Amino acid sequence: MPDLAASSPEPDAVPGAAAPVYLAVALDVPLPGLFDYSHDTPVAPGVRVRVMFGRRAMVGMVWAVREQPAVSADRVRPIEAVLDDLPPMPADWLRLADFAAQYYHRPLGEVLLPVLPPPLRKPAAYTGARSAGGPVCRADRRPGTARLGQRDESVQTQVTLTAGQQTALDQLQGLLAAGKGVALLHGVTGSGKTELYLRLARQVLDQGRQVLILVPEINLTPQLEHIVRTQLCQSPGDLAVLHSRLSEGERLRAWLRAARGQAVLLLGTRLALMTPLPRLGLIVVDEEHDPSYKQQDGLRYSARDLAVWRGHDLGIPVVLGSATPSLETWRRAQRGDYRLVSLPHRAQAQALPDIRLIDTRRAQLEQGFTPQLLQALAARLEQGEQSLVFLNRRGYAPVLRCVSCGWVSQCRRCTAHTVLHRLGGRRTVLQCHHCGDAQPAPRACPDCGDQDLQPMGRGTQRVEEFLGEYFPRARILRIDADATRRKGSAEALFAQVHAGQADILVGTQMVSKGHDFARLGLVGVLNADAMLFAQDFRAPERLFAQLMQVAGRAGRRSGGAQVLVQTDYPDQLVYQTLCRHDYRRFAESALAEREDLGLPPFSNQALLTAQATHLADALDFLRAVRAQADALPESAGVCLYDAVPLRIVRVARVERAQLLLESPRRSALHGLLRVLLPQADALASGRPVRWGVEIDPQEI
């Protein structure tokens, strides 16, 4: 591999000058290894430096000091500057990054740098008059934000625990007393898991330690933030919040307060896991099963799995909470690797909602609604209760079709249909949900010219429109990714719901978890069958979790709640166990099936993906990689499948293929990857392909 960072000759030596030291620097570039630079004095590992990489200025991080460079000394460049506005990153943070780099088989620089707030990795922030001391100095001159400066008027309240909650809390306190270990808090929706998180956090804070609470989605943060502020914080600065919708300045200030130990509580999405916390004493991962904890680009890490590793490394307890634990977590709890703590009943003494299936095979549907569901909605309106119509498909319709010639709306950049969206008034666009491309919807068929174009299927916009016409006096509120694009819009919409300013909610998975709707008496589920027969073996598990979560929104404060699920397949195990709220039965059956088929968690997987302008190039590369792997002795005990195109082959004019590796022994899989991946890198040289590897892939 050419040493691009050390391509210029060494400057003329100065007589009598001290010999330079050599720094192994990690850079965020898609190349393996570290890069050597020189400096006149040693620099501690974990310190950021400004360097030239080829002709480009970059911020890197020192990993080690070497007596001799790995390349010829006359090819080593000096560093441009030591960025000393922060102390070196702590040793435990460096260990976490090192583990992530090794486990996910990525260069250290692709781990160390991207997890920092953006201002800390921009070389321009440290050069020229505009730098004004750097981003840390600027952040320190503006320590407050509107949110930080406000104090919620609510007072701390002590909730009386149920007997079940007290038993669960006693078990979790045993984990705190031991000072380490992992507990799975398996509680039905509404069982009071959050209250137990708060009790544990308060104990840890009283010991002078910090607490990290992870949530899967940004829209869950404001509600939990309010609870944490009012119940745990003595001052506004006690809590830092981190998620991707913060501005760069907000994110940096929150990160600094957590890293300096000024904030004793850190609440955030998966990116918060990689924040240095000097006195960390407890990690809570709420809704641990949620796929959002898996990063899907760059370093494809699982925040839940790294949270468990971080807890083990620091010798601190980790609590994983869920009403529908992932099968991997459930199996570990069943084996005794994790402590299983159960909350089988709701905290408010309310019965779980009655879940019923509506067989749609012979039903007369009106815009996707059965008469039973429409009657149930009408009844709740009369009673003054709220209802939720759940459809995990945004937009107006999944596809636009010509009834004359059969033309369907297709993305010009992807092998996928474009979704019809209404923008207000009569304006409509066709948008691809894979590449984001959008164009005005045609008024006539592009192929035959017929103006009779019909939307096929239903999205949340169309359901909202129909319900507005069917129940003209009802207040209909739609909550999906389209309705919550602007900053603060999600909080505003949920505030309307909690204030009773909506009668019927129409929503996607955004409303299915974490929210406590006091007046919600009915949930109606449309089009759940779409996930039943997906190619991904995890689809039934995700469907069960999704439906259990959305069902749990109903009847949290009052009895008589009902969930109606429309389906063509009422005999499916997913639906039958759902009606009985029987996660254990579903998990036992799903795990038995996975074991028979040798699927995770009874095997370990890695997925190599290749992208190219032409599919043949991607497939040829992966076939060459497989041939290389077959010739290695390390491939014994590892199954290599055929290279195949992805289900959606082309995205943004790039065609994609995959090669799956699988082994019952994790050590065998990683042993092969350590040898194979450098060879794959060499095979890619000169080929018109980009490739990557994902460990423990969540979507195949």
N, C-alpha and C positions, 0 to 999 in steps of 0.2 A: 504493500500500500504506500503510495507516495506521501511524504510528510509535507503536506501543503503549508502547515503553520511554520515550517522551518525552512523556507525556500530561499531566503536571502542570505548572503554571506555575513559572517560575524563582523561587527565593527572592529576597526583597528584597535589592537591591545594598547593599553596605557602603561608605560613602564612603571613598575612598583605597585600597580593596582592589585587589590585582592582578587583571588581567583573567583569567578562567578559560581553561584549555586544554580542547580538545574531544578526546575519545577515541573512536575507532571500535572498538566492542566486538563480538566474535563471541559469539552465544548459541546454545545447542542448542535451536532452535525451527524448525519446518518453514516458515520464511519466508525469502525470499532477502535478501541484502544484510547490511550491518553496521548497528549501532545506536549512535547518538551519545549520549554522556554527558559531563558536565563534571567537572573536577577543578581544584584550585588549582595543581597542578604537573604537568609532563609525567610520563607513565608509560611505561616501555619496552614495545615489542611483546613478546608472549609472557608477560606478567605476568597472573595471574588477579585478577579484581576481583569484589566482591560488589555486585550492582545490584538495583534493583527493575524488574521487567518487568510492566507493568500493576500488579496487586496481588500479584504473586508475587516472592519473593526468589529470585535465581538467581546462580550463579557463571558469569561469562563470562571471555573472554580478550581483552586489548587487542591489536588488530591494527595500529593506526596512530594517530598524533597529528595532529589537523587544526587549522589556524588558524581555520577557520570550520566550523560544523556543516552537514550536508547538509539540515537543516530549520531552521525559525525558531528562533533562540536562546532565545526565551522558552518553547519547548516542551521544552527539554533538561533532563533531571534530572541531579543530581549522582550520582556513584557513592557507594555506601554505605561501602565500605572497599577498600583495596588489600591483597591477600593476599600478603604478602611473606615467607611461610615458605619459599618456594622462589625461587631466582634465575630470571630470565626464561628461557623455553624457548629452546634454542639455535637459531641461524639455520638450520642444515641441517634441523632438525626442522620448523621453520615452512615451509621450502621444500617439504618432503615433503607436509605437510598442504595447502599451496596447490596443488600439482600434483594431489593426489588430489581436491580439491574441483573443480578445473577439469575433469579428465578424466572424473570420474564425475558431473559436473553436479549437485553438491550444495552447499548453503550451507556456508560455512567453519565455522560453529558446529557443524554436524553431523559435521564431521571432527575439529575440535580438541578438543572436550570429551569425547565418548564414549570416546575411546581412552585417557583418563587413568584411573588407579585411582579407583573410586567415591568414596572419602573426599575426594578433591581437588576434586570437583565438587558437593559437597553444601553448600548455604549454611548449613544448620543446624549444620554442624561448626565454623563460625566465629562463632557467636553464643551469648551466654549463658554462664553459669558452667560449663556442662558442656563447653564447648569446650576448656578447659584448654590454651590455646595453639594449638589446631588439631590436625588429624590428623598432620601431619608431626612436630610436637613430641612427640605421644604415641608415634608410631612410633619416634622416636629414643630415647625413654626405655625402649623395649622392643626393643632391636635384634636380639635372638636368638630363634630358635625351636628346637624339639627337633631338627628336621632340620639346621638350620644349625649347631647345636652339636656334631653328631656327626661323627666322622671315620671313613670307611670303612677297615677294617683291611687291605684289599688293597693291595699294593705296585704301583708302576708297572712294567709289563713292556714289553719291546720285542719286537714280533712280527716274525718274519722274513718279508719280503715275497716273494711269488712274482715270477717274471720279468715276468708281465703287470702285476702291481700296481706294480712298480718303473717300468716303462715309462709307465704311466698317471700315477704320481706325478711323474715327470720332466716330463711335459707340463703337469700342474697347477702345478708349481713355476715353470714358465715364465710362467704367468699371474700368479703372485705377483711374479715378477721384473719383469714389465711394470707391475705395480701397479694394473691395471684390466682390465676385460673380463669376459665371461661364458663359463663352460665347462659343457657338458653331460656329466656323468659317467654314461655308459650302461653299466651293469654288470648281468649276470644276477644273480638272487637268490643270495646266498651268495658273491658274488665279492669281498667285502671292501671295499665302498665306505666303510663306517664307519671302517675303519682309515686310509684315505686322508684322510678328514675330520680325524681326530685328528692325523695328521702335519702337514697344512697348518695346523691351528689352533695346534699347538705352535710352528711357525715364526713365526706372527703374534704369539703371546703373547710370544715371546722378543724381539720388536721393541718391546714395551711397548704393543701395541695390544689392542683388544677383539675378540671373535668372537661373532657371532650365529648360532645354529643353530636352524632352524625344523623342526618336525615336524608332520604333519597332524592327529594324533589325540592326545587326552590320554592314552589307555592306552599309547601308545608312550613317553611321557616317563619313567616310572620306570626302565625298562631302560636307556635311553640315558643317563639321569642318572647311574646307577651307573657306567657305563663312563667317562663324561666326568670324574666326580669322581675316580675312581681313576687315570686315565691323564693328566689334565691339571692337576689342582688341587694347588697347594702348601698351601693352607689351606681350611677349609670355606667361608669367605666369598668365595672366588674365583668361585663359581658362583651365579647367580641363575636361578630357574625360574619361568616365568609361564604359567599356563593358567587357564581359567575355573572350575575346581573349587576353586581356592584361596579361602580366606576373604578378606574385604576387607582385613583387617589384614595377612595373609600377602602378598597381592598388592602392597599399598602398600610393604611393607618390601623386597620383591624389586625392585620398580620403582625405589625410591630408591637401592638399592645399585648397580643398573646405571646409572642416570642420573648418579650422582655419580662413576662410574668405579671404585667400590670392588670391584664384581664384574667380573672381566675376561672372563667367559663368561656369555652369556645363552642359555638353552635354553627354547624355548616353542613354543606353537601360534601361529596367525596373529596373535593380538592382540599378541604380543611384537614384531612387526615395527615397530610405531609407538612403541617405547620410545626415548627419547633416549639415545644412547651417545656420549660425548664423544671416544673414541679408537677408533672402529670401524674395523677393518682387513680384515675378511672376513665375508661372509654365505654360509651354507650352507643350501640348501633341500632337505631330504631328501624323497624320494617326491614330487617336484615336480609330478607329474601328478595328484595326489589332489584330488578335488572339494572336500574340506574346506578347502582354502586359499581358497575363495571364500565371502565373507560373504554370508548369504542374507537378512539383514534390516538395516534402517538403511542405513548406507553400504555398498553392495554391492561391496566392493573385492576384488581378487585379491591376496592377500599375496605370491604368487610374482611377479606382474607388478610390484607396488610394490617388492619386494626388488631386482629388476633395475634399476628406475629409481633407487632409493636408491644402489645400487652405482655406477651411472653418474654420478650427481650428486656423490658423494664421491670418485670416481676410485679405487674399491677393487674387488677381484675378487669375483665371485659364482659359486658352484658350485651347479648344479642336478643332483641325483642321482636316478636312477630306473632300474629294470629295464624299465619300459614308459613311456617319456616321452610326454607329451601330444603330439598331432600338431602343435600350434602350435609347441612347442619343438623337435620333431624337424625340422620344415621349416626353422626358423631355423638349426639346426645344419647341415643339408644345404646351405643357401645360403651358409654361412660367416659368418653373423652371430654365431653362438656357436662356440666351439672344441669339437669333438667328441672326447671321450676315452672309449675303449672298454675294457671288462673282459669279454671273452667267456667266461671260464672261472671256475669256483669256486676260492676261495682254498685250500680244504682238500683239493684234488686229488680230490674226490669228483665222480662223474658227476652230471649233472642227472637228476632223477627220470624214469622212463619213464612218459609220459602216454599213456593208452589211452582210447578211447571205447567205451562200452557202448551199443549200439543198443537202445533201450527200446520200439521200435514193436511188436515181437512178444514182448517179455519178459513173464513172469509176475511181477508186482511184489507184494511183501509190505510193506505200509505204506510204499510208495515206494521200497523197496530191491529191486534185482535179485539173483538168486541169486549172480551173480559177485561183487558187492560184499560180500554177507554172508559168502561163503566167504573173501574176502580179509581181512575183519576178523577172522574166526576164526583164520586163519593167523598174522596178526601178534600176536594174543593168545598163541598157543602159543609164538611166538618171543620173547615178552617185550618187544615193541616197542609204541610208542604209535601210535594212529591218530587221524585227524581227520575228522569228518563235517562238511562245510561246507554250510550252508543259510542263505542270506541272507534269512531270514524268521523273526522272533521271534514268541513267543506259542505257543499250542497248535494253533490252526487259523485260517486266514485268514477263515473265515466259518462261521456256524452256520445250518443249514438244516432246514426241516420237510419230511419226505419225503412228507407227505400233500398239502399245498396249495402247496408251493414257496416258502413264506415264507423270506427270508434276513435275517440280522441286518444292520441298516442304522443308521448314525449318525443321531440325531435332529437334529443340527446341520450335517451335511455330506452331500454326495452321494458317500458312500463307505461301504463295508462296515465293520462293526466286527469286530475280531479277538478270538477266544476266548482268554482267558488263564486259567491255573489258578494259584491263590494258595496252594495247600497244602491237603491234605485233599481235601474235595469242593467247596471254595469255587471258584467260577468267576465271571469277569466278562467283559463285552463291552466292549472298549476301542477307541476311535477313535485311530489313529496319526497323525491329522492335527490334531485339535483337543484331544486328550487326554481327552475326555469318557468316563466309564466308569460302568457300571451293572451290577448283578448279572445274570447270565445267566438267562433265564426257564426254568422247569421244564417249561412247556408252550407250545405255539405261541400267540403273541398273536393270531393270526388265526382259527385253527380249533380250538385247544384240544388238539390232538394232543400227547401227551407224547414222541413218538418224534422228538426233535430230534437231528440228526447233525452232528458237525463235518466240514467239507469241507476237504480239503487238509491240509497239514502245516506246522507251525512247529517251532522248535527244542525247545519243551517236549514236543511229541508224539513227536518223534524220540528225545529223551532217554528218555521213558517206554518206547517200543518197544524200544530197545536194552537197557535195563535188564531187560526181560522176556526178550529173546532171548539175552542173555549175562548170566545172573544173577550170575556170579562176577566180572564185569568191574567196574572202578571207572569210572563214567561221570561226566564233568564237563562242565557246560554253561557257556559263556561268551558272554553277549550283553548287550544294554543292560539287560534286566530283572535279570540276575544280578549286575550291577555298579553298581547305583544308589547304594549307600552308599559314602561316602568310604573309600578304601583297599581296597574289595572286589576291584577289578580286580587290584591288586598281589598280594593274597592268593591269588586264583585262579591267576594265572600262576605264582606261587611254587610252588603245588602241582604244576603241570605240570612245572616245571623240576626239582622234587625227586623226580619219578617217582611221584607219588601219584595218578596218573590213567592209565587204560589207553586209554580212548576219549574224545576231546574232541568236543563238539558245539558248533559256533560259527558266528557270523555274520562279517561283514567285520572285526569287532574282532580276529579271530585271523589275518587274511589277510596282514598286512604287518608287517615290522619285527622279528618275534619269532624267536628262534633256539632252536628246540626240538631238543635234542640227540638224543632217542630216537625222533623221529617218522619212521616208515617208510612210512606209507600215508595218502593223502588221498582221500576219496570225496566227490564233488560231486553234490548233489541239486538238481533244478529250475533248472538254469542256463538252460534255454530261455526262461524268463519274460522275460529281457532282450533276446532276439534280435529281437523284432518290436515293441519299444516305439516310441512315436511320436517320441521324441527321436532326432535323427540321431546323437547321440553314444553311443547305447546300445551298439552293437557295440564301440566303442573301450573303453568302460568295462567291458564284459563280458570282453574279452580281457585288459585290465589286471588285473581282479579275479582271473581264473582263473590267470594267470601268477604273481600274487603268492601266492595260496594254494597253488599247486603248489610254489612255492619254499620253503615251510615244510618240505618232506619231504627226507630224506636229506642234511641239511647236515653231519652228522658221520660217516655210514656209508653204504656203497653199497647198491644193491639197492632203492632207494625206488621207490614206484609211486604214480601218480595215476590214479584211475578217474573218468571224467566220464560220467554217464548223460545221454543225449540222444535226442530223436526226430529230430534233424537232423544226423547225423554228417558230412554232406558240406559243411556250411557252412564258409566260409573261416576264420571265427573259430576253429573247432575244428581244422581241418586245420593251420593255422599254429601253433596252440597245441601240437599233438602234436610238432611239430618244433622247438619253442622258437624260432620264427622271427619275432621282432618286426619285423625289417626287411621281410620279405615282407608281413606284415600292414599295416605302415605305408605301404608303397608302394602297395598296392592301395586302402587307405582314402583316401589322399591323392588318388589318381587319380580316385576316385569323387567326392570332395568338389570337386575342380577342375571336373569335368564339370557338377556341379550348382550351382556357384558358392557353396559353403558354406564357412564358416571352416575353415582359415585363409586361404582365397582371397577372403573377403569379411569385412566388419565389420558387427556387428549391435548394435542397441539395442532394448530391449523396454519399451514403455509398458504398464503394468498399471493397471487401474481396479477399485475395489471399491465395492459399493453393496448396500443391502438388497435391491434388485430388479435383476436382470440387465439389464433394458432400460435402466436409468439408466447403468450402466457402459458398455454398448455405445453408447448415444447419445452419451456424452461422447467416447469414442474415435473415433467416426465424425466428430464435429465437429472433433476434433484433426486427423484425416486430411484433412478438407476444407480446414482452415486451412493445412496443410502443402502440399497440392497447389497452393495459390494463391501460394506463396512461390517466388521465383526460386532460392533455395538448395536447393530440392528436386530440381533437375536432377542426375541421376546417383545419386539415392537411390531405392530401390524401397520403396514403402509397401504392405504387405499389408493385407488386410481385417481389421477388428476381429472377433475370434472369442472365444467363451467358452473358459476353461481346461478341460482334460480333467476335472479335479475342480472343478466349477463353484463349489460352495458349501462353505466351510470356516468353522465357528463362526458359522453363520447369515449369513455375508457372501458375496455372489456376486461372481465375478471374471471379468474379460475381459482380453484382451491385444491390442496392436497392435505388429507387428514392423516395424522399419526396417532396411534392409540396403543396403550400398554396397561396391563393390570398393575405394573410396578412403576411408581413415579421415578424411582432412581434410574430405571432402564430408559425411560423416555428422555429424561434430561441428559443422561449420559450420551445417547445418540445425538441429541441436539447440539451438545457442546462440540462434537466433532463435525457434524453435518453442516451447521450454519455457516462457518467460515468457508467451507467448500461451496455452499450455495452462493455466497457472496462472490466467489471467484467465477462461478458459472454465469452469474448475471453480468459480469464485466463484458462490455461490448454488445450485449443484447438490448433490444429496445423494450425492456421490462422494468417495472418497479415491483419489489416484493417485500413481504413482511411476515412475521410469525406472531401468533397469538397463543398464549398458554391458557389452558382452561377456557376455551371459547364458549360463549353463552348462546351463540346463534350459529347453526350449521345448515 
